[in-house]
Amino acid sequence: MSNTVNAIFYLAAGGMVISGLLSIISPETAWRLSEGWRYKNLEPSEEYLRASRIGGLIGVIAGVLIFVWLQSESQSWPVFP
């Protein structure tokens, strides 16, 4: 792949890891950034916070897999034999 495409994949993977970590560590903050600014005096439900943590974990795993894929010598998928 070209360097430009690799750079885009690295940025996307980094964004997935960062936003996933935010959702895992502080789902309330992630909710405020994505939805909370639209409403006054409203809190996210416990189900939303749990789903946010699960989604954050999936995002971190996907971001790490993209990093591993980009770092591997062969550009074929799957990375692991």
N, C-alpha and C positions, 0 to 999 in steps of 0.2 A: 504494500500500500504506500501511497505517497505520504510525505511528511505532514501535509496539511490534513489529510484524513486521520492520520495518527494523532495529531494535535487535537482534533475535534473529539475523537474517542477518549483521549486522556481527560479533556475538560468535562465531557459527559460523565465519565466514570468518577472523577473527583467530585462533581456536583451530586451524583447519586450517593456517594459515601458521606459527604458532608450533610446533606439533607436527611439521609437515613439516620446518621448519628444524632442529629437534632431531634428527630422524631422518637428515637429510643430514649435519649437522656431527658428531654423535656418536651413531651408531647403537648403540654399546655402552651408552651411558647410557639411550637409549630402551628397549633390551632389558631393562636392569636395572629400569627403572620399570614396564614392562608384564609381563614374565615372570620376570626374574631373582630377584625376591624370593621366589619359590615354591621355588627349588632351592638346594642347597648345592653348592659346588665344581663349578659347571657354567658353561661359556662358550658364547656363541652361535657358530654355524657361520659360515663365510665366506659361504655362500649366503644365510643369513638376513640378514647385514649388508648384502649387495648388494641384496637384495630390500627391505630397510628403507630404503635410500637411494633406490631407485626409487620406492617408495611415498611417501616424503617429498617427492620432487620432484613427483609427481602431486598431492599434497596442497597444496603451495605454489602450483602452477599453478591448481588449482581455487579456492583461497582468493583469489588475485589476480583471477581471472575474476569471482568473486562480488563483490568490491570494485568492479571496473569496471562490472559490471552495475548495482549499486546507485547508482553515481555518474552513470550515464548519464541523460540527460534522458528518454528513452523507456524504458519498462519492458518493452519487447518483447525477445524473444530471437531471434536472436543480436544481440549488441550491435554488432558490426562489420558495416557494410553490404556 
